[in-house]
Amino acid sequence: MRANIFWQEFKMQLRSVITWSLSMAALIFVFVSLFSSFAKDAALLNEMMANFPEALLTAFGLNNVNLATLLGYFGFLFLFVQICLAIQAATYGFGLVSIEEREWTADFLLTKPVSRTQILTSKLLAALSSLLITDAVVWISSFVFITMFKGDSTYEPRALLLLLLSIVVFQLFFLAVGLVISLLVKRIRSVTPYAMGLGFGMYVLSVFGDMLGESVLELITPFKHFNPNYIVQNEAWDTPLVLISVVVIVISLVGSYVLYTRRNIPAVV
C-alpha cells in the first residue's frame, strides 16, 4: 500500500519534474553559452559594473563578482537557478497534503489500512525523488555545458561541486517549510501563490539583508545560507548558516508529522 502511494504521488509529479528539469537545463545552456562573449570584454564589463549603484549590484547578486572568471560568471547565473529550484520545491511542499484536501480525496486515502505517518512518509519520498531528478539534470547540464563553452578558461572543480551539491539541502528547506505551512493553514486553494511567495520572499529578504546590512536576516533565508558567491570564493559552505537550514528542515519535518497525525481531515458530505 505504501508503495502504491509513493508511485501514485510520483506519477502525479512526473510531468512537473520533466518541465522543471528541461527548463533548468535550457536556462543553464543559454547563460553558459554566453560566457565567451562576456569574457572577451571582461575588463570593460567590470569597469562598467563598478559605476553601478551598490543597491542595484546587491539586488542582482553582483557584489564582488568577477564575471570574467568562469565560476564567477556561473555563480551569478546560479542565483537564478536557485530561485527556480526554490519555487519548485515549495510547490511540492505546499501541494503534498493540501491537494487531496482540496480535491476531497483525503478521507478516501485515510480509510485504507495504512497509518498517517506511513502516508506522509510515502508522499515525502516521492517529492524527494522528484527533486533529486531535477537536481541530477542541473548537475549534468552544468558540467556538460561548462565543458562545452569554457574555452581556455579554467575553474576549481571543488567549488563547482560544492555549489551544485548545495541545492539538495537548499530545496529540502523549501519543501519542508512549504509542507509545515500548508498544515498550519486551514485550506490552500492554490499552491502557486504560496510557493511563489515563499520562494521570492526568501530571495527578497536576502537582498534587503545585504542592502541594509542586517545580519539577522541571514538567519532566515537559505539564499544567504547557500550564497553562490561565498561558495565560489571560499570553496566551502558557510557552515554555521548551513546548520541553520538543517535545523529548520528537521523542525519543519517533525512539526509536519505531528500536525498531520492530529489534523482534522475534511470529508465529502
Backbone as JSON, one array per atom type, in Angstrom:
{
  "sequence": "MRANIFWQEFKMQLRSVITWSLSMAALIFVFVSLFSSFAKDAALLNEMMANFPEALLTAFGLNNVNLATLLGYFGFLFLFVQICLAIQAATYGFGLVSIEEREWTADFLLTKPVSRTQILTSKLLAALSSLLITDAVVWISSFVFITMFKGDSTYEPRALLLLLLSIVVFQLFFLAVGLVISLLVKRIRSVTPYAMGLGFGMYVLSVFGDMLGESVLELITPFKHFNPNYIVQNEAWDTPLVLISVVVIVISLVGSYVLYTRRNIPAVV",
  "N": [[0.83, -1.2, 0.0], [1.92, 1.24, 0.82], [3.85, 1.51, -1.14], [2.23, 1.87, -3.35], [1.1, 4.36, -2.81], [3.39, 5.95, -2.93], [4.16, 5.62, -5.68], [1.91, 6.58, -6.99], [1.88, 9.25, -6.14], [4.35, 10.05, -7.18], [3.96, 9.71, -9.94], [2.02, 11.65, -10.35], [3.55, 13.93, -10.12], [5.35, 13.74, -12.15], [5.16, 14.94, -14.75], [5.48, 17.61, -14.07], [8.08, 17.49, -13.02], [9.58, 16.86, -15.31], [9.12, 19.17, -16.83], [10.23, 21.22, -15.18], [12.88, 20.29, -15.06], [13.8, 20.31, -17.74], [13.52, 23.02, -18.21], [15.4, 24.09, -16.43], [17.75, 23.02, -17.51], [17.73, 24.27, -20.02], [17.94, 26.96, -19.23], [20.49, 27.02, -18.02], [22.04, 26.28, -20.21], [21.65, 28.46, -22.02], [22.7, 30.67, -20.55], [25.38, 29.83, -19.94], [26.41, 29.45, -22.48], [26.79, 32.01, -23.29], [29.05, 32.86, -22.04], [31.63, 33.09, -23.22], [31.37, 35.43, -24.73], [31.03, 37.35, -22.71], [33.51, 37.09, -21.45], [35.32, 38.09, -23.3], [35.08, 40.84, -23.21], [35.73, 41.45, -20.6], [37.19, 43.23, -18.92], [36.12, 45.73, -19.59], [33.47, 45.3, -18.88], [33.6, 44.8, -16.09], [34.55, 47.28, -15.3], [32.4, 48.9, -16.02], [30.44, 47.89, -14.32], [31.43, 48.7, -11.91], [30.61, 51.28, -11.74], [27.97, 51.13, -11.27], [25.1, 51.6, -9.1], [25.41, 50.62, -5.68], [23.23, 49.38, -4.5], [21.83, 48.32, -6.66], [23.64, 46.42, -7.68], [23.68, 44.71, -5.49], [21.06, 43.76, -5.45], [21.01, 42.08, -7.65], [22.87, 40.22, -7.03], [25.58, 40.81, -7.59], [27.7, 41.79, -6.19], [31.11, 42.18, -5.61], [31.76, 40.36, -7.62], [33.42, 38.69, -10.17], [32.88, 38.65, -13.37], [34.46, 37.81, -15.38], [35.74, 35.48, -14.81], [35.19, 31.96, -14.99], [33.76, 30.54, -12.94], [32.94, 32.7, -11.4], [31.17, 33.93, -13.13], [29.37, 31.8, -13.45], [28.44, 31.56, -10.86], [26.92, 33.87, -10.64], [24.9, 33.28, -12.51], [23.83, 31.09, -11.19], [22.26, 32.01, -9.14], [19.78, 32.6, -10.28], [19.02, 30.07, -11.0], [18.72, 28.97, -8.45], [16.46, 30.4, -7.53], [14.43, 29.37, -9.18], [14.56, 26.64, -8.46], [13.83, 26.84, -5.79], [11.15, 27.65, -5.95], [10.05, 25.42, -7.22], [10.48, 23.35, -5.28], [9.05, 24.42, -3.13], [6.48, 24.42, -4.21], [5.94, 21.66, -4.38], [6.04, 21.07, -1.67], [3.9, 22.61, -0.54], [1.79, 21.43, -1.9], [1.73, 18.78, -1.16], [0.05, 17.65, 0.84], [-2.18, 19.29, 0.82], [-3.41, 19.16, -1.7], [-4.99, 16.88, -1.83], [-6.86, 17.37, 0.13], [-8.07, 19.57, -1.01], [-9.22, 18.46, -3.27], [-10.94, 16.7, -2.2], [-10.24, 14.01, -1.66], [-8.83, 13.04, 0.43], [-10.05, 11.83, 2.66], [-10.8, 9.39, 1.6], [-8.3, 8.17, 1.13], [-7.4, 7.89, 3.75], [-8.99, 5.87, 4.72], [-7.83, 3.56, 4.04], [-5.78, 0.67, 4.86], [-3.41, 1.88, 6.27], [-1.16, 3.86, 8.12], [-1.24, 7.37, 9.1], [1.31, 8.39, 9.37], [2.78, 6.69, 7.72], [1.61, 7.33, 5.3], [2.33, 10.06, 4.95], [5.1, 9.78, 4.92], [5.52, 8.24, 2.58], [4.61, 10.06, 0.67], [6.44, 12.15, 1.04], [8.83, 10.88, 0.29], [8.32, 10.47, -2.41], [8.21, 13.13, -3.3], [10.82, 13.93, -2.7], [12.26, 12.23, -4.4], [11.43, 13.24, -6.85], [12.51, 15.83, -6.74], [15.22, 15.18, -6.66], [15.64, 14.16, -9.19], [15.4, 16.46, -10.78], [17.57, 17.85, -9.66], [19.68, 16.19, -10.45], [19.6, 16.57, -13.21], [20.3, 19.28, -13.31], [22.91, 19.12, -12.28], [24.23, 17.49, -14.24], [23.78, 18.99, -16.58], [25.13, 21.34, -15.93], [27.88, 20.56, -15.71], [28.29, 19.48, -18.29], [27.68, 21.62, -20.09], [29.39, 23.62, -19.17], [31.84, 22.44, -19.74], [31.62, 22.37, -22.5], [31.57, 25.09, -23.27], [33.58, 26.51, -21.97], [35.96, 27.2, -23.11], [39.23, 28.44, -23.11], [39.31, 28.88, -20.46], [39.79, 28.12, -16.99], [38.77, 26.32, -14.03], [38.0, 25.71, -10.56], [37.29, 22.53, -9.66], [36.31, 21.64, -7.16], [34.95, 23.81, -6.0], [32.84, 24.15, -7.8], [31.56, 21.68, -7.49], [30.73, 21.76, -4.78], [28.98, 23.89, -4.96], [26.96, 22.85, -6.61], [26.11, 20.64, -5.12], [24.93, 21.9, -3.0], [22.31, 22.45, -3.62], [20.66, 20.38, -2.9], [20.18, 20.4, -0.08], [19.24, 22.99, -0.03], [16.82, 22.87, -1.53], [15.44, 21.07, 0.07], [14.9, 22.64, 2.29], [12.89, 24.43, 1.36], [10.93, 22.61, 0.61], [10.29, 21.35, 3.08], [9.53, 23.55, 4.71], [7.42, 24.58, 3.19], [5.64, 22.43, 3.38], [5.04, 22.29, 6.19], [3.87, 24.79, 6.57], [1.6, 24.52, 4.98], [0.16, 22.74, 6.49], [-0.4, 24.2, 8.68], [-2.11, 26.07, 7.76], [-5.59, 26.42, 7.23], [-6.91, 25.7, 4.81], [-5.69, 25.32, 1.54], [-6.24, 26.74, -1.47], [-4.93, 27.16, -3.85], [-1.69, 26.29, -4.72], [0.25, 27.75, -6.0], [0.44, 30.68, -5.52], [1.34, 30.63, -2.85], [3.75, 29.16, -3.06], [5.24, 30.79, -4.82], [5.3, 33.08, -3.27], [6.79, 32.23, -1.01], [9.25, 31.43, -2.19], [10.18, 33.76, -3.68], [9.93, 35.55, -1.61], [11.86, 34.79, 0.29], [14.12, 35.29, -1.22], [13.97, 38.08, -1.57], [14.24, 38.87, 1.1], [16.9, 38.15, 1.45], [18.16, 39.96, -0.3], [17.41, 42.46, 0.84], [18.66, 42.16, 3.28], [21.36, 42.32, 2.57], [21.43, 44.9, 1.48], [20.65, 46.54, 3.59], [22.43, 45.84, 5.49], [21.73, 44.08, 7.48], [22.47, 41.59, 9.45], [20.9, 39.81, 10.78], [18.92, 38.92, 9.11], [20.21, 37.01, 7.65], [19.94, 34.73, 9.09], [17.52, 33.75, 8.44], [16.95, 33.27, 5.7], [17.6, 30.85, 3.15], [18.9, 31.64, 0.86], [20.97, 33.17, 1.68], [22.26, 31.34, 3.28], [23.27, 29.58, 1.43], [24.92, 31.07, -0.35], [25.93, 31.69, -3.58], [28.2, 33.2, -4.43], [29.79, 33.27, -2.13], [30.39, 30.55, -1.82], [31.81, 30.02, -4.17], [34.03, 31.76, -3.94], [35.23, 30.97, -1.53], [35.42, 28.26, -1.66], [33.95, 26.55, -0.07], [31.22, 25.73, 2.17], [29.22, 28.01, 4.09], [29.35, 27.08, 7.06], [28.05, 27.54, 9.72], [25.67, 28.92, 8.92], [24.58, 27.08, 7.13], [23.96, 25.03, 8.88], [21.83, 26.18, 10.19], [19.84, 26.05, 8.25], [19.59, 23.26, 8.13], [18.62, 22.7, 10.71], [16.15, 24.05, 10.61], [14.9, 22.52, 8.63], [14.71, 19.99, 9.91], [13.1, 20.62, 12.16], [10.79, 21.53, 10.84], [9.98, 19.21, 9.46], [9.52, 17.38, 11.56], [7.53, 18.8, 12.91], [5.6, 18.75, 10.89], [4.85, 16.05, 10.76], [3.71, 15.76, 13.29], [1.58, 17.61, 13.16], [0.13, 16.58, 11.0], [-0.71, 14.03, 11.84], [-2.52, 14.76, 13.74], [-4.38, 16.23, 12.46], [-7.58, 17.42, 11.47], [-9.26, 15.98, 8.98], [-11.05, 17.13, 6.23], [-14.13, 15.76, 5.05], [-16.02, 14.36, 2.32], [-19.31, 15.35, 2.11]],
  "CA": [[0.0, 0.0, 0.0], [2.82, 2.39, 0.88], [4.48, 1.62, -2.46], [1.22, 2.42, -4.25], [1.0, 5.79, -2.53], [4.61, 6.54, -3.47], [4.15, 5.67, -7.13], [0.83, 7.47, -7.41], [2.36, 10.62, -5.92], [5.45, 10.3, -8.11], [3.39, 9.86, -11.28], [1.33, 12.94, -10.39], [4.54, 15.0, -10.22], [6.32, 13.45, -13.21], [5.12, 15.96, -15.8], [6.09, 18.81, -13.49], [9.52, 17.25, -12.92], [10.15, 16.97, -16.66], [9.06, 20.59, -17.21], [11.23, 21.95, -14.41], [14.23, 19.82, -15.42], [14.14, 20.84, -19.07], [13.65, 24.47, -18.08], [16.68, 24.35, -15.78], [18.8, 22.71, -18.49], [17.72, 25.34, -21.02], [18.45, 28.18, -18.6], [21.94, 26.87, -17.86], [22.63, 26.29, -21.56], [21.63, 29.82, -22.58], [23.63, 31.53, -19.82], [26.77, 29.37, -20.06], [26.84, 29.65, -23.87], [27.15, 33.43, -23.45], [30.23, 33.19, -21.24], [32.76, 33.53, -24.06], [31.13, 36.82, -25.1], [31.33, 38.14, -21.53], [34.93, 37.01, -21.14], [36.08, 38.92, -24.24], [35.03, 42.25, -22.77], [35.68, 41.35, -19.14], [37.7, 44.44, -18.28], [35.13, 46.79, -19.81], [32.27, 44.95, -18.13], [33.87, 45.04, -14.68], [34.65, 48.73, -15.11], [31.04, 49.43, -16.1], [29.74, 47.48, -13.11], [31.94, 49.48, -10.77], [29.89, 52.56, -11.72], [26.56, 50.9, -10.93], [24.77, 51.8, -7.68], [25.63, 49.45, -4.84], [21.94, 48.71, -4.26], [21.5, 47.56, -7.86], [24.52, 45.26, -7.7], [23.24, 43.82, -4.42], [19.78, 43.15, -5.84], [21.24, 41.04, -8.64], [23.94, 39.34, -6.57], [26.8, 41.1, -8.34], [28.72, 42.37, -5.32], [32.4, 41.49, -5.58], [31.72, 39.24, -8.56], [34.23, 38.88, -11.37], [32.23, 37.9, -14.44], [35.46, 37.36, -16.34], [36.11, 34.11, -14.45], [34.12, 31.02, -15.31], [32.93, 30.29, -11.77], [32.32, 33.95, -11.02], [30.02, 34.08, -14.03], [28.41, 30.74, -13.16], [27.82, 31.88, -9.58], [25.88, 34.86, -10.94], [23.81, 32.52, -13.14], [23.28, 30.12, -10.26], [21.23, 32.67, -8.33], [18.51, 32.44, -10.98], [18.71, 28.65, -10.86], [18.24, 28.78, -7.09], [15.09, 30.91, -7.42], [13.55, 28.38, -9.81], [14.55, 25.43, -7.63], [13.1, 27.15, -4.56], [9.72, 27.65, -6.27], [9.67, 24.03, -7.48], [10.42, 22.62, -4.02], [7.94, 24.97, -2.34], [5.25, 23.95, -4.83], [5.72, 20.28, -3.94], [5.77, 21.09, -0.24], [2.55, 23.11, -0.29], [0.79, 20.57, -2.51], [1.87, 17.4, -0.73], [-1.15, 17.24, 1.59], [-3.32, 20.18, 0.53], [-4.08, 18.84, -2.95], [-6.02, 15.87, -1.56], [-7.93, 18.03, 0.88], [-8.75, 20.46, -1.94], [-9.97, 17.66, -4.22], [-11.83, 15.85, -1.4], [-9.86, 12.6, -1.74], [-8.02, 12.69, 1.61], [-10.76, 10.89, 3.52], [-10.73, 8.08, 0.94], [-6.98, 7.62, 1.38], [-7.25, 7.55, 5.16], [-9.74, 4.66, 5.04], [-7.01, 2.42, 3.68], [-5.03, 0.1, 6.01], [-2.08, 2.47, 6.36], [-1.19, 4.95, 9.09], [-0.96, 8.7, 8.57], [2.77, 8.53, 9.3], [3.23, 6.0, 6.52], [1.14, 8.11, 4.14], [3.17, 11.25, 4.79], [6.45, 9.33, 4.56], [5.49, 7.86, 1.17], [4.48, 11.29, -0.11], [7.71, 12.87, 1.12], [9.81, 10.17, -0.52], [8.0, 10.76, -3.81], [8.63, 14.5, -3.56], [12.29, 13.94, -2.69], [12.71, 11.58, -5.64], [11.18, 14.19, -7.93], [13.51, 16.9, -6.65], [16.55, 14.65, -6.98], [15.73, 14.05, -10.65], [15.73, 17.81, -11.25], [18.93, 18.14, -9.23], [20.6, 15.44, -11.31], [19.63, 17.26, -14.51], [21.08, 20.5, -13.11], [24.32, 18.72, -12.15], [24.75, 17.02, -15.52], [23.77, 20.12, -17.51], [26.18, 22.29, -15.56], [29.19, 20.02, -16.08], [28.37, 19.31, -19.75], [27.71, 22.92, -20.79], [30.63, 24.31, -18.8], [32.91, 21.81, -20.53], [31.45, 22.75, -23.91], [31.72, 26.53, -23.55], [34.57, 27.19, -21.13], [37.08, 27.67, -23.92], [40.54, 28.29, -22.46], [39.17, 29.2, -19.04], [39.91, 27.02, -16.04], [38.0, 26.52, -12.81], [38.28, 24.78, -9.47], [36.17, 21.57, -9.61], [35.75, 21.53, -5.81], [33.99, 24.9, -5.8], [31.66, 23.85, -8.6], [30.89, 20.53, -6.88], [30.06, 22.23, -3.58], [27.88, 24.74, -5.39], [25.89, 22.0, -7.12], [25.59, 19.8, -4.03], [24.16, 22.72, -2.06], [20.9, 22.56, -3.99], [19.9, 19.33, -2.24], [19.71, 20.96, 1.2], [18.5, 24.21, -0.37], [15.46, 22.51, -1.89], [14.81, 20.46, 1.24], [14.41, 23.73, 3.13], [11.62, 24.94, 0.83], [9.97, 21.52, 0.67], [9.86, 21.15, 4.46], [8.82, 24.74, 5.18], [6.15, 24.61, 2.48], [4.77, 21.39, 3.95], [4.56, 22.64, 7.53], [2.95, 25.92, 6.43], [0.34, 24.01, 4.42], [-0.55, 22.06, 7.57], [-0.81, 25.23, 9.63], [-3.21, 26.8, 7.12], [-6.81, 25.6, 7.23], [-7.1, 25.14, 3.48], [-4.97, 26.01, 0.46], [-6.99, 26.55, -2.71], [-3.96, 27.11, -4.94], [-0.34, 26.28, -4.13], [1.16, 28.64, -6.74], [0.74, 31.94, -4.8], [2.12, 30.33, -1.66], [5.1, 28.76, -3.47], [5.9, 31.99, -5.34], [5.54, 33.98, -2.14], [7.88, 31.71, -0.18], [10.49, 31.48, -2.95], [10.62, 35.15, -3.9], [10.02, 36.23, -0.31], [13.17, 34.48, 0.87], [15.12, 35.99, -2.03], [13.88, 39.5, -1.23], [14.86, 39.02, 2.42], [18.35, 38.1, 1.26], [18.57, 41.22, -0.92], [17.29, 43.53, 1.82], [19.69, 41.95, 4.3], [22.61, 42.87, 2.03], [21.31, 46.34, 1.26], [20.53, 47.23, 4.87], [23.47, 45.39, 6.4], [21.09, 43.4, 8.6], [22.95, 40.22, 9.51], [19.86, 38.96, 11.36], [18.18, 38.31, 8.01], [20.97, 35.86, 7.19], [19.5, 33.58, 9.84], [16.19, 33.37, 7.99], [16.8, 32.85, 4.3], [18.63, 29.95, 2.61], [19.66, 32.3, -0.2], [22.2, 33.59, 2.35], [22.93, 30.13, 3.77], [23.97, 28.95, 0.29], [25.27, 32.16, -1.25], [26.85, 31.17, -4.61], [29.46, 33.94, -4.45], [30.59, 32.82, -0.98], [30.88, 29.2, -2.09], [32.82, 30.1, -5.23], [35.23, 32.46, -3.46], [35.86, 30.29, -0.39], [35.45, 26.82, -1.93], [33.39, 25.91, 1.13], [29.93, 26.24, 2.62], [29.22, 28.78, 5.33], [28.82, 26.01, 7.92], [27.04, 27.95, 10.72], [24.42, 29.24, 8.26], [24.04, 25.83, 6.59], [23.37, 24.3, 10.01], [20.52, 26.78, 10.46], [18.93, 25.43, 7.28], [19.37, 21.87, 8.55], [17.75, 22.74, 11.89], [14.81, 24.42, 10.15], [14.37, 21.35, 7.93], [14.35, 18.96, 10.9], [11.95, 21.11, 12.94], [9.63, 21.58, 9.96], [9.53, 17.85, 9.18], [8.94, 16.83, 12.79], [6.27, 19.51, 13.11], [4.64, 18.3, 9.88], [4.32, 14.75, 11.18], [2.84, 15.98, 14.45], [0.37, 18.29, 12.7], [-0.65, 15.71, 10.1], [-1.35, 12.95, 12.61], [-3.58, 15.34, 14.56], [-5.19, 17.12, 11.63], [-8.95, 17.05, 11.12], [-9.34, 15.93, 7.53], [-12.42, 17.33, 5.75], [-14.68, 14.64, 4.29], [-17.11, 14.67, 1.4], [-20.6, 15.18, 2.79]],
  "C": [[0.87, 1.26, 0.0], [3.49, 2.62, -0.46], [3.5, 2.23, -3.46], [1.07, 3.93, -4.07], [2.21, 6.52, -3.12], [4.52, 6.7, -4.98], [3.04, 6.57, -7.67], [1.25, 8.93, -7.28], [3.44, 10.99, -6.93], [4.93, 10.52, -9.52], [2.65, 11.19, -11.43], [2.31, 14.1, -10.6], [5.46, 14.86, -11.43], [6.34, 14.51, -14.3], [5.76, 17.26, -15.32], [7.61, 18.67, -13.41], [10.19, 17.42, -14.28], [10.2, 18.44, -17.1], [10.13, 21.4, -16.5], [12.65, 21.57, -14.84], [14.68, 20.37, -16.76], [14.32, 22.35, -19.02], [14.99, 24.84, -17.46], [17.85, 24.1, -16.76], [18.88, 23.8, -19.55], [18.29, 26.63, -20.47], [19.97, 28.13, -18.48], [22.63, 26.93, -19.22], [22.74, 27.71, -22.11], [22.67, 30.69, -21.89], [25.08, 31.12, -20.05], [27.28, 29.59, -21.48], [27.25, 31.09, -24.14], [28.45, 33.8, -22.75], [31.38, 33.71, -22.08], [32.61, 34.99, -24.48], [31.43, 37.76, -23.94], [32.83, 38.2, -21.29], [35.76, 37.92, -22.05], [36.16, 40.36, -23.78], [35.0, 42.34, -21.25], [36.1, 42.64, -18.46], [36.69, 45.58, -18.4], [33.88, 46.55, -18.97], [32.46, 45.22, -16.64], [33.97, 46.53, -14.36], [33.26, 49.37, -15.12], [30.26, 49.09, -14.82], [30.19, 48.27, -11.9], [31.23, 50.82, -10.65], [28.41, 52.39, -11.39], [26.32, 51.2, -9.46], [24.93, 50.5, -6.89], [24.34, 48.67, -4.63], [21.55, 47.84, -5.45], [22.35, 46.3, -7.96], [24.09, 44.24, -6.66], [21.99, 43.07, -4.82], [19.97, 42.0, -6.81], [22.42, 40.14, -8.28], [25.26, 39.55, -7.26], [27.89, 41.76, -7.5], [29.99, 41.53, -5.36], [32.44, 40.27, -6.49], [32.55, 39.61, -9.78], [33.65, 38.02, -12.48], [33.21, 37.41, -15.49], [35.92, 35.94, -16.05], [34.92, 33.2, -14.67], [33.19, 30.8, -14.12], [32.28, 31.56, -11.24], [31.06, 34.2, -11.85], [28.95, 33.04, -13.7], [27.71, 30.98, -11.82], [26.71, 32.9, -9.75], [24.66, 34.18, -11.56], [23.09, 31.65, -12.12], [22.21, 30.72, -9.36], [19.86, 32.5, -8.96], [18.07, 30.97, -10.94], [18.13, 28.37, -9.48], [16.79, 29.25, -6.94], [14.11, 29.91, -8.02], [13.44, 27.11, -8.98], [13.76, 25.64, -6.35], [11.59, 27.09, -4.83], [9.24, 26.22, -6.53], [9.49, 23.27, -6.17], [9.26, 23.11, -3.15], [6.6, 24.51, -2.89], [4.93, 22.53, -4.38], [5.38, 20.23, -2.45], [4.35, 21.52, 0.08], [1.48, 22.16, -0.82], [0.76, 19.15, -1.98], [0.62, 16.87, -0.05], [-2.37, 18.03, 1.12], [-4.08, 19.78, -0.72], [-5.2, 17.82, -2.74], [-7.18, 16.46, -0.77], [-8.74, 18.92, -0.06], [-9.65, 19.68, -2.9], [-10.86, 16.63, -3.54], [-11.52, 14.36, -1.56], [-9.09, 12.13, -0.51], [-8.73, 11.67, 2.48], [-10.77, 9.49, 2.94], [-9.39, 7.4, 1.22], [-6.84, 7.14, 2.82], [-8.08, 6.34, 5.58], [-8.95, 3.4, 4.73], [-6.19, 1.94, 4.89], [-3.58, 0.59, 6.07], [-2.16, 3.67, 7.29], [-0.9, 6.29, 8.41], [0.54, 8.92, 8.44], [3.31, 7.88, 8.05], [2.81, 6.74, 5.25], [2.05, 9.3, 3.89], [4.59, 10.87, 4.38], [6.53, 8.97, 3.08], [5.42, 9.08, 0.27], [5.79, 12.07, -0.11], [8.78, 12.2, 0.27], [9.57, 10.4, -2.01], [8.46, 12.16, -4.19], [10.15, 14.61, -3.62], [12.86, 13.32, -3.96], [12.55, 12.52, -6.82], [12.22, 15.31, -7.94], [14.89, 16.41, -7.03], [16.73, 14.47, -8.48], [16.09, 15.41, -11.24], [17.16, 18.18, -10.88], [19.95, 17.45, -10.12], [20.72, 16.09, -12.68], [20.45, 18.54, -14.42], [22.57, 20.17, -13.01], [24.91, 18.37, -13.51], [24.83, 18.18, -16.52], [24.91, 21.09, -17.21], [27.55, 21.8, -16.01], [29.34, 19.94, -17.61], [28.51, 20.66, -20.44], [28.94, 23.75, -20.41], [31.81, 23.75, -19.59], [32.84, 22.24, -21.99], [31.85, 24.19, -24.19], [32.79, 27.24, -22.75], [35.75, 27.72, -21.93], [38.41, 27.4, -23.24], [40.47, 28.57, -20.96], [39.3, 27.94, -18.19], [39.07, 27.34, -14.8], [38.36, 25.45, -11.8], [37.09, 23.81, -9.33], [35.52, 21.47, -8.23], [34.68, 22.59, -5.57], [32.71, 24.62, -6.57], [30.87, 22.7, -7.98], [30.12, 20.95, -5.63], [28.85, 23.08, -3.92], [26.69, 23.89, -5.84], [25.28, 21.13, -6.03], [24.71, 20.59, -3.07], [22.68, 22.74, -2.38], [20.06, 21.47, -3.35], [19.32, 19.85, -0.93], [18.86, 22.2, 0.96], [17.05, 23.88, -0.7], [14.72, 21.83, -0.73], [14.22, 21.51, 2.17], [13.03, 24.18, 2.65], [10.54, 23.86, 0.83], [9.4, 21.37, 2.08], [9.06, 22.34, 4.98], [7.46, 24.87, 4.48], [5.16, 23.61, 3.04], [4.2, 21.8, 5.3], [3.61, 23.84, 7.47], [1.59, 25.44, 5.91], [-0.49, 23.31, 5.49], [-0.99, 23.03, 8.66], [-1.99, 26.05, 9.1], [-4.42, 25.87, 7.02], [-7.02, 24.94, 5.88], [-6.38, 25.98, 2.44], [-5.69, 25.71, -0.86], [-6.07, 26.47, -3.92], [-2.56, 27.22, -4.35], [0.58, 27.31, -4.78], [1.45, 29.95, -6.0], [1.61, 31.71, -3.57], [3.57, 29.99, -2.04], [5.89, 29.97, -4.01], [6.24, 32.94, -4.2], [6.7, 33.54, -1.29], [9.22, 31.83, -0.91], [11.02, 32.89, -3.14], [10.76, 35.91, -2.59], [11.37, 36.01, 0.34], [14.29, 35.18, 0.1], [15.15, 37.47, -1.69], [14.48, 39.77, 0.14], [16.38, 39.02, 2.32], [18.88, 39.4, 0.69], [18.53, 42.37, 0.08], [18.32, 43.39, 2.93], [21.02, 42.52, 3.86], [22.56, 44.39, 1.93], [21.3, 47.12, 2.58], [21.62, 46.84, 5.86], [22.92, 44.69, 7.62], [21.52, 41.93, 8.6], [21.91, 39.26, 10.07], [19.08, 38.25, 10.26], [18.91, 37.1, 7.43], [20.5, 34.58, 7.88], [18.2, 33.01, 9.3], [16.2, 32.71, 6.63], [17.94, 31.95, 3.81], [19.4, 30.54, 1.43], [20.96, 32.89, 0.36], [22.98, 32.39, 2.86], [23.77, 29.48, 2.67], [24.26, 30.01, -0.77], [26.29, 31.67, -2.29], [28.2, 31.88, -4.62], [30.38, 33.5, -3.3], [31.2, 31.45, -1.27], [31.99, 29.22, -3.13], [34.12, 30.7, -4.72], [35.97, 31.69, -2.37], [36.02, 28.79, -0.59], [34.98, 26.03, -0.71], [32.01, 26.47, 1.4], [30.14, 27.08, 3.87], [28.55, 27.91, 6.39], [27.81, 26.47, 8.96], [25.68, 28.26, 10.08], [23.77, 28.0, 7.66], [23.37, 25.02, 7.7], [22.01, 24.87, 10.39], [19.48, 26.18, 9.52], [18.58, 24.0, 7.71], [18.42, 21.81, 9.75], [16.32, 23.07, 11.5], [14.14, 23.24, 9.44], [13.88, 20.3, 8.93], [13.11, 19.38, 11.69], [10.68, 21.11, 12.09], [9.09, 20.18, 9.68], [8.89, 17.21, 10.4], [7.59, 17.48, 13.06], [5.2, 19.05, 12.13], [4.02, 16.96, 10.26], [3.35, 14.91, 12.35], [1.51, 16.6, 14.01], [-0.5, 17.38, 11.84], [-1.37, 14.61, 10.85], [-2.51, 13.46, 13.45], [-4.59, 16.15, 13.74], [-6.58, 16.56, 11.4], [-9.09, 17.13, 9.61], [-10.79, 16.13, 7.09], [-12.88, 16.17, 4.88], [-15.79, 15.13, 3.38], [-18.42, 14.38, 2.1], [-21.65, 14.7, 1.78]]
}
